[in-house]
Amino acid sequence: MTAAPGRAEAYAVVVPTVGRPSLDVLLSSLVSHPGPLPDEVVVVDDRRDPVPPLDPSSALFGRVPVRVVQGWGRGPAAARNLGWRLVSTPWVAFLDDDVVLPEGWTEGLQADLRAAGPEVGATQGRLVVPLPRDRRPTDWERSTAGLETARWATADMAYRRECLLAVDGFDERFPRAYREDADLALRARRAGWQLVRGDRTAAHPVRPADDGVSLRVQRGNADDALMRRLHGRRWRTLAETGRGRLPWHLATVTAAVLAAAGAAASSSRRPGRLVAAASALGWGALTAEFAWRRIAPGPRDRDEVLRMLWTSAAIPPAAVWHRARGWWLHRRAEAWPPRVKAVLFDRDGTLVHDVPYNGDPEQVRPVEGAADSVARLRAHGLRVGVVSNQSGVARGLLTTDQVGAVNAEVDGRVGPFDTWQVCPHGPEDGCGCRKPRPGLVRAAARALGVRPEECVVVGDIGADVEAARAAGARSVLVPNGSTRAQEVADAPLVATDLAEAVDLIVGGGRG
């Protein structure tokens, strides 16, 4: 693909990270070569507890504005969504934190972007995985090398922001870097966009891994169950991915179960002994074939052979288990984004006027339109709840009985609400429920029998929006005199009052 020289295309770079040292290598390679630099770099720190905090600014040498935001450990799909929604450039280049950009990458990206017509929603970079030259690659190295031919891998993928908006970005129900990119590509093409492979290249070194890495990646079978639920039985063909080995793993597990069942019945019955022997033989043959398939192309040294032997025995039951778990977890999954089924309100400053550390029901004054807004949501068939920080309990300024009395008054005048979730801790307690942490939102979702992504949190400050984001819920900010300007700027959806917030929710607004 070639493009005539012309005006540089504006783009931002979004990098989800778990704090790997390779992040600085990536960012340094981004700015150390000639070519148009991004308008902004957003680094999403996707560790659950980002300590110590990231400071990638030194790697960028002050040449590019950089923003670090917290992703709360919800996985790369949610992290990328958070990043691209914070930028406004026409193009968003997604990079993994373990790629290295060679000289000419920025110029190559520009050529790819200029060559993309208005019908092109994304352009994929070409990945090169360096492998050892002095020996055959290990199983893990060969697995990583599969990125070179993978379709739509977001290790280096530039999406048109208009395309991301049209399909509502990545499906955040994919918790790991495995199928979220293929799902996005399928939805983008279904929406009429073309996805193309560009000419730029990036290096993707093999990350160090322990002996059990091949066993852990079997968790991706749960994502395969979600892909089938969303895209049907032909999803592998549509996504241009390999067939997978699940049928063979299922056969191996079945043979093991029959062998165990036959052995249990073999003490007194000849048929049981025959079943046990035949099934054990079948299990051994299948396991040996799987192990040799992995050993043969590798270095065949002692460590690799031992690693392949025990993991080849452990992988089939792990794969089947995760696939069954994924089927159950996603058995009712809807197209992304799922319908809103519940709305969770902050209490003070949102439903009622804020009276600091209020323990007196007589001081409850509902915000204008609060009761009507809750009633409208109920009329639309939505569940409603309250998620409220009440640190006055931890500070000794309130009792739990006083908090309960005020909540009962709010419930009677504004509700009724289907669930109340209250955090009595102070900021220094480090609990998981106090907003902006996700505990209250997740607890409310469980109480209402819905998933967090089916909830919308309505609040008046950034902590409410952040708690929603951390839990995987949507949010609407309704500012008041206590809301900071930056909180308004960072909120995905802002309403002037509760009535407008309800309009956005029932109208399908994305927050």
VOGU-3710 file (C-alpha; in Angstrom, 3 decimals, decimal comma):
1> mtaapgraea> 0,000/0,000/0,000  1,458/3,352/-0,983  0,291/6,907/-0,512  1,411/10,168/-1,949  3,110/12,573/0,460  0,734/15,072/1,945  -0,512/16,697/5,092  0,102/14,645/8,219  -2,917/12,816/9,603  -3,648/13,704/13,224
11> yavvvptvgr> -3,541/10,722/15,548  -3,257/9,812/19,215  -1,595/6,753/20,728  -3,297/4,629/23,401  -1,227/2,102/25,349  -2,757/-0,201/27,989  -0,100/-1,407/30,404  0,405/-3,492/33,508  3,595/-1,647/34,391  6,067/-3,699/32,378
21> psldvllssl> 9,571/-2,183/32,003  9,095/-2,533/28,249  6,671/0,415/28,364  9,535/2,909/28,477  11,231/1,069/25,608  8,084/1,446/23,512  7,594/5,133/24,316  11,251/5,919/23,724  11,098/4,233/20,330  7,985/6,262/19,500
31> vshpgplpde> 9,738/9,628/19,810  13,321/8,755/18,923  12,822/8,499/15,161  11,827/11,118/12,569  8,228/11,449/11,510  4,994/13,137/12,632  4,502/12,519/16,345  1,090/11,844/17,889  -0,981/14,708/19,221  -1,223/12,898/22,541
41> vvvvddrrdp> -0,243/9,657/24,246  -2,667/8,080/26,728  -1,181/5,403/28,960  -3,841/3,369/30,774  -2,356/1,820/33,909  -4,402/-1,372/34,109  -2,993/-2,680/37,378  -5,612/-3,160/40,090  -3,432/-1,290/42,583  -1,060/0,963/40,643
51> vppldpssal> 1,773/1,217/43,155  4,174/2,739/42,464  2,409/5,093/40,056  3,674/5,191/36,490  5,636/8,162/35,237  6,365/7,581/31,535  7,029/11,273/30,805  10,806/10,805/30,899  10,577/8,229/28,127  8,848/10,794/25,905
61> fgrvpvrvvq> 11,454/13,491/26,502  8,734/16,112/26,778  8,033/15,932/23,049  4,458/14,632/23,273  1,681/15,410/25,776  1,133/12,291/27,882  -1,723/11,385/30,160  -1,727/8,476/32,606  -5,137/7,201/33,713  -6,131/4,298/35,924
71> gwgrgpaaar> -7,784/1,280/34,333  -8,560/-0,677/37,549  -7,392/-4,032/36,198  -10,375/-4,691/33,958  -8,356/-5,877/30,973  -7,072/-4,391/27,713  -10,482/-4,002/26,064  -11,758/-1,733/28,845  -8,387/0,020/29,042  -8,384/0,836/25,330
81> nlgwrlvstp> -11,952/2,111/25,538  -10,983/4,403/28,371  -8,027/5,695/26,374  -9,673/6,395/23,033  -12,664/8,097/24,605  -10,314/10,659/26,166  -8,879/11,820/22,833  -10,436/13,656/19,912  -8,078/12,963/17,000  -9,510/11,381/13,809
91> wvafldddvv> -7,265/8,330/14,252  -6,316/6,319/17,353  -3,263/4,071/17,187  -3,399/1,230/19,704  -0,039/-0,206/20,756  0,803/-2,930/23,264  3,293/-2,045/25,969  5,743/-4,715/24,808  6,203/-3,725/21,159  9,220/-1,822/19,865
101> lpegwteglq> 8,810/0,652/17,019  11,629/0,626/14,463  12,905/3,680/12,652  10,356/4,731/10,069  7,293/3,540/12,004  5,723/6,990/12,349  6,309/7,716/8,670  4,902/4,308/7,799  1,825/4,965/9,923  1,272/8,257/8,112
111> adlraagpev> 1,502/6,517/4,747  -1,003/3,896/5,876  -3,414/6,526/7,192  -3,216/8,643/4,029  -3,828/5,552/1,907  -6,993/4,737/3,865  -10,082/5,913/2,043  -13,191/7,089/3,895  -14,556/3,540/3,869  -11,544/2,194/5,805
121> gatqgrlvvp> -12,174/1,951/9,527  -8,813/0,550/10,582  -5,347/-0,233/9,323  -3,230/-2,980/10,865  0,542/-2,863/11,255  2,737/-5,826/10,434  4,305/-7,484/13,461  7,692/-9,145/13,479  8,479/-11,531/16,344  12,255/-12,000/16,752
131> lprdrrptdw> 13,071/-15,661/17,428  16,348/-17,285/18,501  18,768/-18,009/15,657  20,882/-20,564/17,501  18,114/-23,063/18,294  14,557/-24,040/17,502  11,901/-21,878/19,173  10,066/-23,104/22,239  6,315/-23,683/22,342  5,782/-20,264/23,938
141> erstagleta> 7,982/-18,550/21,369  6,116/-20,213/18,499  2,819/-19,177/20,071  3,954/-15,551/20,236  5,211/-15,758/16,648  1,621/-16,432/15,619  1,074/-12,689/15,959  2,884/-12,225/12,663  -0,065/-13,727/10,774  -2,871/-12,859/13,217
151> rwatadmayr> -5,693/-10,776/11,810  -6,589/-7,475/13,477  -4,142/-7,790/16,399  -4,261/-4,562/18,392  -0,578/-4,777/19,284  -0,294/-2,276/16,395  -3,701/-1,271/15,064  -4,933/2,193/14,110  -8,693/2,742/14,169  -10,634/5,655/12,801
161> recllavdgf> -12,361/7,265/15,770  -15,578/7,493/13,769  -15,524/3,698/13,403  -14,962/3,191/17,125  -17,901/5,474/17,893  -20,124/3,626/15,430  -19,602/0,253/17,138  -19,092/1,548/20,693  -15,491/0,429/20,879  -14,217/-2,807/22,371
171> derfprayre> -16,504/-5,282/24,108  -15,372/-5,017/27,734  -16,675/-8,479/28,570  -13,445/-9,814/27,057  -11,142/-9,603/30,094  -7,857/-10,534/28,405  -5,876/-9,859/25,244  -7,238/-12,734/23,204  -10,452/-12,292/21,234  -11,384/-8,667/21,902
181> dadlalrarr> -9,623/-7,518/18,730  -11,344/-10,099/16,517  -14,727/-9,217/17,991  -14,198/-5,513/17,288  -13,113/-6,280/13,723  -16,226/-8,385/13,084  -18,538/-5,685/14,420  -16,735/-2,969/12,444  -17,031/-4,908/9,183  -20,638/-5,730/9,939
191> agwqlvrgdr> -21,238/-1,984/10,291  -19,879/-1,438/6,776  -16,243/-0,516/7,483  -13,254/-1,994/5,695  -10,212/-3,171/7,651  -6,898/-3,280/5,808  -3,324/-4,340/6,468  -0,813/-1,517/6,202  2,880/-1,561/5,315  4,395/-0,301/8,586
201> taahpvrpad> 6,130/-2,819/10,817  6,765/-3,146/14,549  8,752/-5,650/16,556  7,015/-7,760/19,188  9,669/-9,478/21,336  8,718/-12,660/23,158  7,968/-11,891/26,796  9,626/-14,005/29,487  7,231/-16,668/30,757  7,225/-19,393/33,389
211> dgvslrvqrg> 6,556/-23,090/32,833  2,805/-22,764/33,345  2,077/-20,044/30,789  0,533/-22,442/28,246  -1,837/-23,679/30,930  -2,931/-20,176/31,931  -3,706/-19,119/28,375  -6,437/-21,789/28,311  -8,606/-19,194/30,054  -9,110/-17,821/26,582
221> naddalmrrl> -11,505/-20,687/25,895  -14,065/-18,752/27,933  -13,673/-15,898/25,427  -14,266/-18,369/22,591  -17,599/-19,188/24,217  -18,504/-15,490/24,149  -17,435/-15,218/20,496  -19,736/-18,099/19,567  -22,600/-16,581/21,526  -22,171/-13,212/19,787
231> hgrrwrtlae> -21,210/-14,271/16,262  -22,585/-17,778/15,801  -21,044/-21,146/14,986  -19,055/-19,765/12,033  -17,267/-17,140/14,070  -13,830/-18,662/13,433  -14,327/-18,459/9,688  -15,659/-14,910/9,921  -12,797/-13,827/12,164  -10,222/-15,591/9,965
241> tgrgrlpwhl> -8,769/-17,492/12,890  -7,612/-21,099/13,241  -9,892/-24,038/14,024  -8,642/-24,592/17,546  -8,119/-27,903/19,332  -11,112/-27,976/21,660  -12,735/-31,084/20,038  -9,526/-33,051/20,660  -9,312/-31,745/24,223  -12,915/-32,792/24,791
251> atvtaavlaa> -12,134/-36,274/23,449  -9,113/-36,514/25,759  -11,142/-35,506/28,812  -13,937/-37,908/27,866  -11,427/-40,746/27,622  -10,024/-39,880/31,055  -13,494/-39,794/32,617  -14,451/-43,134/31,060  -11,178/-44,646/32,255  -11,835/-43,492/35,800
261> agaaasssrr> -15,457/-44,673/35,695  -14,452/-48,028/34,270  -11,756/-48,466/36,907  -14,298/-47,784/39,647  -16,512/-50,560/38,279  -13,713/-52,963/37,412  -13,391/-54,763/40,738  -16,066/-57,321/39,938  -17,065/-56,859/36,303  -15,068/-57,735/33,224
271> pgrlvaaasa> -16,818/-55,097/31,003  -15,717/-52,428/33,443  -12,100/-53,507/33,156  -12,318/-53,457/29,380  -13,818/-49,979/29,354  -11,156/-48,729/31,763  -8,332/-50,223/29,717  -9,617/-48,990/26,349  -10,332/-45,520/27,676  -6,960/-45,280/29,410
281> lgwgaltaef> -5,280/-46,319/26,178  -7,243/-43,685/24,280  -6,335/-41,012/26,812  -2,675/-41,975/26,634  -2,651/-41,934/22,829  -4,340/-38,547/22,609  -2,103/-37,038/25,256  1,038/-38,439/23,648  0,021/-37,141/20,216  -0,633/-33,679/21,658
291> awrriapgpr> 2,678/-33,647/23,512  4,666/-34,765/20,455  2,928/-32,160/18,298  4,331/-29,542/20,674  7,733/-31,155/21,275  8,693/-32,001/17,682  9,192/-28,442/16,324  10,907/-27,219/19,503  14,448/-27,387/20,853  13,781/-30,800/22,481
301> drdevlrmlw> 16,022/-30,079/25,429  15,271/-31,618/28,796  13,460/-28,591/30,276  11,258/-28,073/27,226  10,344/-31,757/26,961  9,386/-31,984/30,634  7,381/-28,761/30,324  5,521/-30,092/27,278  4,787/-33,442/28,918  3,082/-32,177/32,058
311> tsaaippaav> 1,286/-29,262/30,405  0,019/-31,524/27,599  -1,669/-33,650/30,259  -3,069/-30,625/32,107  -4,230/-28,503/29,159  -7,205/-30,610/27,939  -9,162/-30,534/31,238  -8,271/-26,854/31,714  -9,465/-25,986/28,206  -12,743/-27,881/28,608
321> whrargwwlh> -13,343/-26,369/32,040  -12,813/-22,805/30,848  -15,003/-23,353/27,796  -17,819/-24,678/29,989  -17,332/-21,794/32,403  -17,495/-19,310/29,533  -20,642/-20,903/28,142  -22,371/-20,548/31,502  -21,073/-17,040/32,143  -22,090/-15,726/28,719
331> rraeawpprv> -25,160/-17,868/28,072  -27,402/-14,769/27,953  -24,878/-12,310/26,524  -26,359/-9,640/24,269  -24,729/-7,662/21,510  -22,341/-4,982/22,738  -23,183/-2,646/24,374  -25,787/-4,535/26,432  -29,100/-2,956/27,332  -29,227/-0,896/30,501
341> kavlfdrdgt> -31,107/-2,843/33,166  -30,346/-0,872/36,331  -29,536/2,685/37,398  -27,516/3,363/40,549  -27,670/6,819/42,106  -25,264/8,580/44,391  -27,203/9,949/47,373  -25,788/13,256/48,619  -25,602/15,948/45,964  -27,454/13,799/43,434
351> lvhdvpyngd> -30,772/12,621/44,888  -30,821/14,999/47,864  -29,072/18,255/48,634  -25,797/17,599/50,392  -25,825/18,200/54,144  -22,365/17,171/55,401  -22,502/14,102/57,664  -26,261/14,317/57,937  -27,800/12,005/60,540  -31,147/13,817/60,793
361> peqvrpvega> -33,989/12,647/58,508  -35,693/16,023/58,907  -32,831/17,676/56,991  -33,414/15,565/53,882  -34,289/17,818/50,921  -34,725/15,987/47,608  -33,179/17,536/44,512  -35,769/18,933/42,139  -37,168/16,215/39,908  -35,541/13,361/41,824
371> adsvarlrah> -38,734/11,441/42,575  -40,089/11,916/39,039  -36,789/10,748/37,537  -36,749/7,566/39,604  -40,397/6,926/38,731  -39,653/7,338/35,016  -36,875/4,776/35,201  -39,182/2,339/36,962  -41,810/2,912/34,295  -39,237/1,872/31,689
381> glrvgvvsnq> -38,702/-1,400/33,538  -35,304/-0,489/35,016  -34,171/-1,456/38,497  -32,941/1,396/40,695  -30,509/1,525/43,587  -28,292/3,817/45,649  -24,510/3,626/46,146  -23,285/6,023/48,816  -20,055/6,788/50,671  -20,758/7,566/54,337
391> sgvarglltt> -17,347/8,173/55,871  -18,989/9,972/58,797  -19,381/6,541/60,391  -15,616/5,907/60,301  -14,950/9,435/61,550  -17,271/8,941/64,547  -19,653/11,670/63,353  -22,517/9,312/62,513  -23,851/5,964/63,613  -25,042/3,295/61,237
401> dqvgavnaev> -28,527/3,723/62,692  -28,497/7,412/61,776  -27,365/6,612/58,252  -30,141/4,034/58,008  -32,738/6,544/59,203  -31,692/9,110/56,598  -31,681/6,431/53,893  -35,195/5,389/54,914  -36,360/8,983/54,562  -34,797/9,276/51,104
411> dgrvgpfdtw> -36,319/5,948/50,122  -39,763/7,123/51,181  -39,606/10,524/49,500  -37,668/9,691/46,323  -37,764/5,881/45,928  -38,485/3,180/46,628  -35,093/1,752/45,654  -34,382/-1,894/45,003  -31,027/-1,884/46,790  -28,994/0,342/49,099
421> qvcphgpedg> -25,227/-0,089/49,191  -23,358/2,031/51,732  -19,633/2,278/52,465  -19,003/3,352/56,108  -15,212/3,569/55,716  -12,908/6,548/55,555  -10,451/7,426/52,760  -7,512/6,064/54,758  -9,108/2,639/55,337  -8,194/1,337/51,882
431> cgcrkprpgl> -11,435/-0,605/51,472  -12,610/-1,859/48,105  -16,116/-0,453/48,408  -15,495/3,261/48,877  -15,954/5,177/45,634  -13,981/5,641/43,385  -13,273/1,929/43,907  -15,773/-0,451/42,321  -17,067/-2,384/45,348  -20,375/-0,571/45,862
441> vraaaralgv> -21,315/-0,729/42,186  -20,470/-4,419/41,932  -22,380/-5,212/45,132  -25,430/-3,340/43,853  -25,289/-5,211/40,537  -25,164/-8,550/42,360  -28,081/-7,557/44,573  -30,133/-6,630/41,514  -29,190/-9,761/39,562  -27,537/-7,865/36,703
451> rpeecvvvgd> -23,993/-7,487/35,416  -22,039/-4,250/36,041  -21,959/-3,407/32,326  -25,777/-3,388/32,414  -25,765/-0,608/35,023  -25,520/3,173/34,821  -24,209/5,190/37,758  -25,590/8,717/38,170  -23,575/11,021/40,398  -22,302/14,538/40,902
461> igadveaara> -18,522/14,145/41,252  -15,644/12,364/39,554  -15,525/9,601/42,178  -18,968/8,436/41,007  -17,825/8,315/37,378  -14,584/6,578/38,335  -16,403/3,961/40,431  -18,611/3,162/37,458  -15,604/2,904/35,179  -13,735/0,699/37,659
471> agarsvlvpn> -16,674/-1,699/37,881  -17,360/-1,750/34,153  -20,612/0,218/34,404  -21,654/3,307/32,472  -22,119/6,714/34,037  -23,811/10,090/33,765  -22,431/13,086/35,631  -24,935/15,670/36,914  -22,739/18,558/38,055  -23,531/20,943/40,887
481> gstraqevad> -21,592/23,578/42,790  -19,221/20,961/44,224  -18,236/19,473/40,869  -14,791/20,452/39,607  -14,347/21,645/36,027  -11,888/18,842/35,260  -14,403/16,257/36,456  -16,917/17,638/33,981  -14,330/17,612/31,186  -13,372/13,998/31,865
491> aplvatdlae> -16,908/12,620/32,203  -18,143/10,596/29,211  -21,722/11,859/29,587  -22,874/15,035/31,342  -26,459/16,086/32,061  -27,683/19,418/33,383  -30,146/17,769/35,762  -31,646/14,406/36,672  -34,384/14,690/34,082  -31,824/15,033/31,304
501> avdlivgggr> -29,823/12,166/32,811  -32,884/9,941/32,530  -33,381/11,101/28,939  -29,825/10,030/28,133  -30,269/6,660/29,834  -33,548/5,640/28,301  -32,415/7,083/24,963  -29,376/4,799/24,874  -26,610/7,326/25,549  -23,173/5,763/26,204
511> g> -21,338/6,855/29,319
//
